[in-house]
Amino acid sequence: MKYRRILAAIAALAVMMTPVSCGKSDKNEQSSEKVSVSEETTVVEKSEKTATTTKADDRSDSDSKKETTAKTDKKSDKTTATTKAEEKKSDPKSTVTTKKNSSSSGNSSSSSGNSGSNSGSSDNSGGTANNEQNSGESGGTEEIKEYTAEVNLSGTPTVKGSNVTVKGSVITVTASGDYIFTGTLANGQIRVKTGTAATEDKVTIVLNGVNITNNSGPAIFIDEAKRCTVKPKEGTVNYLSDGGNDKVNDAVIFSNDTLRLKGNGELNITANNAHGIASDDDVIVESGTYNITSVKTGIFVHDDVTINDGTLNIKGGTNGIKSKGTISINGGKTIVSGGTKEEKSSVYASGSFSYTGGYLYAAGNKVSVPTFSETPYIVADIGESASAGSEVKLYLDTKEMVNFEPHNNFRCVLMLAPEISSGSSFRIAVNSMFSDNFTVSDGGNKFDVKFIGVE
């Protein structure tokens, strides 16, 4: 009986233990496990997606940063390049001058060969080119000047270009164009002869530091050219002299036609035969510095002398400036002494003598006075001849206008200046001996000078 109760208790205990290890509790656990795994999977998936998104965003940010950096670097490169270009442009030393390519007008041989056909233009007549620099005008850049020919006079003269022939020591320009000369030519000549048919030929002779002497005639002879310009190149000093006894072509620079003087260089002329510069037509001075010493007249023309600008220092023999026609002074500064003979003048015009501007100071035995003047003019007659080499000072309203030493004996002094006006005070000093003060009136003023003493 007791045994049976024990067995029944064991059986009951076995029944009660079965649901705990299996049954719904196990299913619920599986469900819970499934939920837990699902939730874990979801979390993992979300985490992976987040990680993926983050990585994508990181890549996007990285790409964006790379792109931004690239753009910035590119912009920086452009800015740097622009800055370097601007620095290069602003630096005069970095400026590179390139000669004009001859192929732009065909080829070099045809360009040279066709120079004669281009002779109607003085700017470019073909031929071989050379560079001329005009410093200071274009902020460090260079202006290219093309010459029809460049000629080296030293030794045996050589020519690079066209329209120039050499025969012994005579160098002849045969057509219109621009020609540049350098070097020394002893007992020789530059001759311009363009031909009788070329009535409008324009020739420019550029003197680039030359020294030319001719013992038997002109150093420069413009035999035939409708318009010829002699131009001392800027920054150069040039020398011309003549000799002999040529009664026809009787000047250091002699022209049968109109002669124009233009340039910013210096030209020194010594005339041992007769005149410094002479023309059967006109002489026009536009610019440059000209120092002329002559046994006869400094500048002599048959038609007209016009001075528009430039600086002229003329020491003439029989005359300083002489025109069988007219004289026009419109600008520049001219100091003249001449008229070694009693009847000769420092300035002489057979026709009209016009003054509109600039400065003219002249000393000689006589002087022509303007027939027209924008301002009053002054002639001082010192009565007795003063010796060559005397120091002359002219004053206007106590201001010293000029101080010069005439190379010949003189008694008359002419002054033309834009500052002269009616009511101005004028006085003259010769070798420190001063005159009284004179009052200027309109028109012409001739003062008979008496010196009162030294100051």
C-alpha positions in Angstrom: 0.0 0.0 0.0 2.8 2.3 0.9 4.7 1.1 -2.1 1.8 1.9 -4.4 1.6 5.5 -3.0 5.3 6.0 -3.8 4.8 4.8 -7.4 1.8 7.1 -7.9 3.7 10.0 -6.5 6.6 9.3 -8.9 4.2 9.1 -11.9 2.6 12.3 -10.9 5.9 14.0 -10.6 6.9 12.8 -14.1 3.8 14.2 -15.6 4.3 17.6 -14.0 8.0 17.8 -15.3 7.1 17.2 -19.0 5.5 20.7 -19.8 8.5 22.5 -18.4 11.0 21.0 -20.7 8.7 20.9 -23.9 5.2 22.0 -24.8 4.1 25.7 -25.3 6.8 27.0 -23.2 9.3 25.7 -25.8 7.2 27.2 -28.7 7.1 30.5 -26.8 10.8 30.4 -26.3 11.2 29.6 -30.0 8.9 32.5 -30.9 10.7 34.7 -28.5 14.0 33.5 -29.9 12.7 34.2 -33.4 11.6 37.7 -32.4 14.9 38.3 -30.7 16.8 37.1 -33.8 14.5 39.1 -36.0 15.0 42.2 -33.9 18.7 41.5 -33.9 18.7 41.0 -37.6 16.7 44.2 -38.1 19.1 46.0 -35.8 22.0 44.5 -37.7 20.4 45.4 -41.1 19.7 48.9 -39.9 23.2 49.1 -38.6 24.6 47.8 -41.9 22.4 50.2 -43.8 23.4 53.0 -41.5 27.0 52.0 -42.0 26.5 51.7 -45.7 24.8 55.1 -45.8 27.5 56.5 -43.6 30.1 55.1 -45.9 28.3 56.4 -48.9 27.9 59.7 -47.2 31.6 59.5 -46.3 32.4 58.8 -49.9 30.1 61.6 -51.0 31.7 64.0 -48.6 35.1 62.7 -49.6 34.3 63.1 -53.3 32.7 66.5 -52.6 35.8 67.5 -50.7 38.0 66.2 -53.4 35.9 68.0 -56.0 35.9 71.2 -54.0 39.7 70.8 -53.4 40.2 70.1 -57.1 38.2 73.2 -58.0 39.9 75.3 -55.4 43.3 74.0 -56.6 42.3 74.6 -60.2 41.1 78.1 -59.3 44.3 78.6 -57.3 46.3 77.4 -60.2 44.5 79.8 -62.5 45.0 82.6 -60.0 48.6 81.7 -59.6 49.0 81.6 -63.3 47.2 84.9 -63.8 49.3 86.4 -61.0 52.5 85.1 -62.6 51.4 86.4 -66.0 50.6 89.8 -64.5 53.9 89.8 -62.7 55.6 88.9 -66.0 53.7 91.5 -67.8 54.4 94.2 -65.3 58.1 93.4 -65.3 59.8 95.3 -68.2 62.7 92.8 -68.1 60.3 90.0 -69.0 59.1 91.8 -72.1 60.2 89.9 -75.2 60.3 91.8 -78.5 59.9 89.7 -81.6 60.9 90.8 -85.0 58.2 91.0 -87.6 58.0 87.6 -89.5 59.1 88.1 -93.0 56.7 85.3 -94.1 53.8 87.5 -93.3 54.4 89.3 -96.6 55.3 86.3 -98.5 58.9 85.2 -98.0 62.1 86.9 -97.1 63.5 86.8 -100.6 60.4 88.1 -102.3 60.0 90.8 -99.6 63.5 92.0 -100.4 63.0 91.5 -104.1 59.8 93.5 -104.2 61.1 96.5 -102.2 61.3 98.5 -105.4 57.7 98.0 -106.1 56.8 99.3 -102.6 58.9 102.5 -103.1 55.8 104.7 -102.9 55.7 104.3 -99.1 58.2 105.7 -96.8 57.0 103.6 -93.9 58.0 100.2 -95.3 59.7 99.7 -98.6 60.4 96.0 -98.1 64.0 95.0 -97.9 65.8 93.9 -94.8 64.5 95.2 -91.5 66.3 96.5 -88.4 64.8 97.4 -85.0 64.8 100.9 -83.6 63.8 101.3 -80.0 61.9 104.5 -78.8 62.5 104.1 -75.1 60.3 105.6 -72.6 57.2 106.0 -74.8 55.5 102.7 -74.3 56.3 101.6 -70.7 59.1 99.2 -71.4 57.8 97.8 -74.7 59.7 98.3 -77.9 58.5 99.8 -81.2 59.7 97.9 -84.2 61.0 100.1 -87.0 61.6 98.5 -90.3 64.2 100.0 -92.6 64.6 99.5 -96.3 68.3 99.1 -95.7 70.9 99.5 -93.0 74.4 100.6 -94.0 77.6 100.2 -92.0 80.0 102.9 -93.3 83.1 101.7 -91.4 85.9 100.1 -93.4 84.5 98.8 -96.6 80.8 99.9 -96.5 78.3 97.1 -96.2 74.6 97.1 -97.0 71.9 95.0 -95.6 68.7 95.6 -97.5 67.8 97.1 -100.8 67.8 100.3 -102.9 71.4 101.2 -102.0 74.5 100.9 -104.2 78.1 101.3 -103.2 80.7 102.6 -105.6 84.0 103.2 -103.9 83.2 105.6 -100.9 80.0 106.9 -102.4 76.9 105.3 -101.1 73.8 106.0 -103.2 70.1 105.7 -102.2 68.1 104.9 -105.3 64.5 104.8 -104.2 62.1 105.9 -101.5 62.3 104.4 -98.1 63.9 104.6 -94.6 67.6 104.1 -94.4 69.8 103.9 -91.3 73.6 104.6 -91.4 76.2 103.8 -88.8 80.0 104.0 -88.6 82.8 106.2 -89.9 83.3 107.2 -93.6 86.5 109.0 -94.4 86.4 111.1 -97.6 83.1 109.7 -98.8 79.5 110.7 -99.3 75.9 109.6 -98.8 74.0 110.5 -102.0 70.3 110.4 -102.7 69.2 110.0 -106.3 65.7 108.4 -106.7 65.2 109.0 -110.4 63.5 111.7 -112.5 60.2 109.8 -112.8 59.7 109.4 -109.0 58.4 112.9 -108.4 56.8 112.0 -105.1 59.6 109.9 -103.6 60.1 110.3 -99.8 63.5 109.4 -98.4 64.5 109.3 -94.7 68.2 109.2 -93.8 68.7 108.1 -90.2 72.1 108.9 -88.7 72.9 106.4 -86.0 76.3 107.7 -84.6 78.0 108.5 -87.9 81.2 110.4 -88.6 81.4 111.4 -92.3 84.0 113.6 -93.9 84.3 114.5 -97.6 87.3 116.4 -98.8 85.8 117.4 -102.1 82.1 118.0 -101.6 79.0 117.4 -99.4 79.0 114.7 -96.8 75.3 114.2 -97.6 74.1 115.2 -101.1 70.4 115.1 -101.9 70.7 115.1 -105.7 67.1 114.1 -106.4 64.3 113.3 -104.1 61.0 115.2 -103.8 61.1 115.1 -100.0 64.1 114.1 -98.0 64.4 113.9 -94.2 67.7 113.8 -92.3 67.2 112.4 -88.9 69.8 112.1 -86.1 68.6 109.1 -84.1 67.7 109.6 -80.5 70.5 109.2 -78.1 73.3 109.5 -80.7 75.9 112.1 -81.6 76.8 112.5 -85.2 79.5 114.4 -87.1 79.5 115.7 -90.7 82.2 117.8 -92.4 83.2 118.8 -96.0 86.1 120.4 -97.9 87.2 121.3 -101.4 86.0 124.1 -103.6 82.6 123.0 -105.0 80.9 126.2 -106.1 77.6 124.4 -106.9 77.0 121.8 -104.2 78.5 124.0 -101.6 77.3 122.7 -98.3 78.0 119.8 -95.8 74.3 118.8 -96.4 73.2 120.0 -99.8 69.8 119.5 -101.3 68.3 120.3 -104.7 64.8 119.9 -103.1 63.0 120.4 -99.8 65.1 119.2 -96.9 63.5 118.3 -93.5 65.5 118.0 -90.3 63.9 115.8 -87.7 65.0 113.6 -84.8 65.9 113.6 -81.1 69.6 113.1 -81.6 72.5 115.5 -82.1 74.2 116.5 -85.3 77.4 118.5 -85.5 78.2 120.1 -88.8 81.6 121.7 -89.8 81.6 123.5 -93.2 85.0 124.1 -94.6 83.9 124.8 -98.2 81.0 127.3 -97.7 77.6 126.6 -96.0 76.6 124.2 -93.3 73.2 123.3 -94.7 71.9 124.6 -98.1 68.9 123.9 -100.2 67.7 125.2 -103.6 64.2 124.8 -102.2 63.3 124.8 -98.5 64.8 123.8 -95.2 62.3 122.8 -92.4 63.5 122.1 -88.9 61.1 120.0 -86.9 63.2 118.6 -83.9 66.7 117.6 -82.9 69.9 119.5 -81.9 72.1 121.0 -84.6 75.5 122.6 -84.0 76.7 124.3 -87.1 80.0 126.0 -87.8 80.6 127.4 -91.3 83.0 129.6 -93.2 80.0 131.2 -95.0 76.3 130.8 -94.0 75.1 128.3 -91.4 71.8 127.7 -93.1 71.3 129.0 -96.7 68.1 128.6 -98.8 66.7 129.9 -102.0 63.0 129.7 -101.0 62.2 129.4 -97.2 63.7 128.5 -93.8 61.1 127.3 -91.3 62.0 126.4 -87.7 59.1 124.7 -85.9 61.1 123.1 -83.0 64.5 121.8 -82.0 67.7 123.5 -80.8 70.1 125.2 -83.2 73.5 126.7 -82.4 74.8 128.4 -85.5 78.2 130.1 -85.9 78.2 131.4 -89.5 80.8 133.4 -91.4 79.1 135.8 -93.9 75.7 135.1 -92.3 74.1 132.9 -89.7 70.8 132.2 -91.4 70.1 133.5 -94.9 67.1 133.1 -97.2 66.7 134.5 -100.7 63.0 134.0 -100.0 61.3 133.9 -96.5 62.0 133.0 -92.9 59.4 131.6 -90.5 60.2 131.1 -86.8 57.4 129.1 -85.1 59.2 127.3 -82.2 62.4 125.9 -80.8 65.4 127.7 -79.6 68.0 129.2 -82.0 71.2 131.0 -81.1 72.9 132.6 -84.1 76.1 134.5 -84.6 77.3 135.5 -88.0 78.0 138.5 -90.3 81.7 138.9 -90.2 81.6 141.6 -92.8 80.1 145.0 -92.0 77.3 144.7 -94.6 76.4 141.1 -93.6 73.7 140.0 -91.1 73.4 137.3 -88.5 69.8 136.7 -89.8 68.9 137.8 -93.3 65.6 137.4 -95.3 65.1 138.9 -98.8 61.4 138.4 -98.4 59.1 138.3 -95.4 60.3 137.4 -91.9 57.6 135.9 -89.7 57.7 135.2 -86.0 54.9 133.3 -84.1 56.7 131.5 -81.3 59.9 130.0 -79.9 63.2 131.8 -79.2 65.7 133.4 -81.5 68.8 135.2 -80.3 71.1 136.6 -82.9 74.3 138.7 -82.9 76.0 140.2 -85.9 76.9 143.4 -87.7 73.4 143.7 -89.0 70.1 141.8 -88.7 66.9 141.6 -90.6 63.8 142.4 -88.4 60.5 140.6 -88.6 57.9 141.8 -91.0 55.3 140.1 -88.8 55.6 139.2 -85.1 53.1 137.9 -82.6 54.9 139.7 -79.8 57.1 142.8 -79.8 60.7 142.2 -80.9 63.9 143.8 -79.6 67.0 145.0 -81.5 69.9 146.3 -79.4 72.5 148.4 -81.2 75.6 148.7 -79.0 77.1 151.4 -81.3 80.6 150.0 -81.6 81.6 146.6 -82.6 82.3 144.2 -79.8 85.0 141.5 -80.1 84.4 137.9 -81.0 84.1 135.8 -77.8 82.5 138.5 -75.8 79.9 137.3 -73.2 76.4 138.6 -74.0 73.5 138.5 -71.5 70.0 139.6 -72.3 67.5 140.4 -69.5 63.7 140.7 -69.6 62.0 142.0 -66.5 65.2 141.2 -64.5 65.2 137.6 -65.8 68.2 136.4 -67.6 66.9 135.1 -70.9 70.2 133.9 -72.5 73.9 133.9 -72.0 76.1 133.3 -75.1 79.4 134.2 -76.8 79.2 135.2 -80.5 82.2 133.8 -82.4 82.5 136.9 -84.5 82.6 140.7 -84.0 79.1 142.2 -83.7 77.2 145.3 -82.9 73.5 144.4 -83.3 71.6 141.9 -81.1 68.1 140.6 -81.9 65.8 138.9 -79.4 62.5 137.2 -80.2 60.7 135.5 -77.3 57.1 134.8 -76.3 57.6 136.5 -72.9 58.2 139.9 -74.5 55.2 142.3 -74.1 54.4 145.9 -74.1 55.7 147.4 -70.8 58.4 144.8 -70.3 61.8 146.0 -69.1 64.9 145.1 -71.2 68.6 145.5 -70.7 71.8 144.0 -72.1 75.2 143.2 -70.7 78.4 142.7 -72.7 81.4 141.4 -70.8 79.6 142.4 -67.5 79.1 146.0 -68.7 75.4 146.7 -68.2 73.1 149.1 -70.1 70.3 151.2 -68.8 66.8 149.6 -68.6 64.6 150.1 -71.6 60.8 149.9 -71.7 59.3 147.7 -74.5 56.4 149.0 -76.5 54.2 147.3 -79.1 55.7 146.4 -82.4 59.4 146.8 -83.1 61.9 148.1 -80.5 65.3 149.3 -81.5 67.4 150.5 -78.6 70.6 152.4 -79.0 72.6 151.1 -76.1 75.1 152.9 -73.8 76.7 151.0 -71.1 76.7 152.5 -67.7 79.0 150.3 -65.8 79.7 146.9 -64.1 77.3 145.4 -61.6 
